Amino acid sequence: MPPTSRSSVLPLAVCLTASLAIFFMGQMLPLDPYTAQVFLSAGAAGLISCLGLSEVYRQRSENEAFQLREISTIDELTGAGNRRYFETEVKRRVGQFRYYHSRCALMLLDIDHFKFINDRHGHWLGDEVLRQVCSSIIRHIRDVDILFRIGGEEFVIVLPETSLYAATIAAERVKKAVEMTEIKHNNETISVTVSIGVTEIADNDCMESLVVRADKAMYAAKAAGRNSVYVAEKGNSSVPFILAPLYLSKYEQDLERPINPATIMIANPLSSRSVRKAQQA
């Protein structure tokens, strides 16, 4: 039993034992009616106090358990999920896909030229950039999507029940949101961009294969000049987006928010057949 639990149980046990002893003394000892009533009332009051004390300790225990879970799953700097939480969640999503075919997409982001920001402006500003980027991302994803910081300037977003097409729309939105983020420092405005790799869970995937595929797409985005989004389907190389007019009803439903068709980009196997299918959907 943890020390906090022992320290909580001991006063409660003492209070309960004393209250029961006083209560039964009032019932069993040969006392006059007034004294017996005093013992019974004191014992009953003590028992009621024990109930209140037990509720206080229960709430304290729940709060401590919540804080421990938060410490073990949350990145202290940004408030995003940490790597341990990420690995647990992705393994769970892969299992759900395997047994229930629940779609899930993954977006891997890396802040461009982050080392330059640290070297030029110092680690304090680097930390502030991480916080601001994280805040901007959270404002532009759904409540059901989960943001993780898995190391340094690298983030992952898990998008439950999301197709690859819908995830690419979300990725473009996140990229533009980060691009518009401005951090003020010494009368200077710092702007950053991100390179994003997008993929979705496929048959026979495991956590490692899914992350490797998204990571390759992200590095393809960096190699193409950064501040871009690349998509990786299982068995295919990473490809960029192309602009295309789309009928977006199913994507609007998937992302639960309105979308401006003029700004939409879709994942590209660079095949006109896939574009026509999207237009006809």
Steps between C-alpha positions, in 0.01 A plus 500: 500500500642846412599731790220743414245218529636388841493857630138531385379169642650535850303811615182354352552170684565679831190718455280201413628287791452781754153584370384138514646456850317809631177399329499146646601629844184710500297189421665238721626677814264544798468876463220738584285595202654848458862372500409210268340748258815712506713193412262392223488851350879535513547159340249575223663838433838327478367245250356780286837676514666177387273489196594858411867426559486193279347708217777759536765228479324339203500827307862563594594153382321554167673836453840345574430216255397752232814706560717188473331401173550855370867504596554164329320593177538878447801690364577758767620773262219503245208319665483254209505124559846356554670213320381236745140606454553511121629144483214372716239681289639392162523136608137523614392651166687234304322234704163663434570504127605135507182381671237761411648668187472840670681746275767718651749741342828630633669832434870545585627861519847644538573873550724624219842651589431468873870459581567838338242661731666346807850597388410858407246592766567255783316204646250718688357625172520147360278384786257785433486405132411142599223626728357739241510243220331245723230750595439590135470135400250423776277787383484351150430133569187327625431419863534128423845544343797457735823699480825350629852634531726201442837672517668837446308690235312194373125459551243238403124537462281190518171546312244232595234389249667704226579408141829583334331765285343669802831486685677678213244780517560529873878497443483786254290697746750436782792598274341832411406569863860450614628711211283790623618465863716794610720512810615843620856523633709814559302709250541218250228273363593134470306280258537128454382232260451125523556204271229235533475134405156337494399136488225272627488159662497217245481121511782330691624831638665527839597814687853495357398458135240776529744748655778412252264564209390839639863586578609428141219720370606780735862480382377503140321826584824642641698387196247676275574834664320481836170666600310232311293186552578158352285188513609138529273208417616153591707349221537835317761771517419832663323746272408871524161664471345639185237769479166362387135611500306263725149442616580499869186385679649177632820677607303772680311229687822319583671809638181647651572851377444709186771498235582758235526313166742759363767397751459122488784268412467124470741213530648418166578164355528742203227313322216682327279201576528564874418870449194414291382254766530772764304743281225247449472406869 
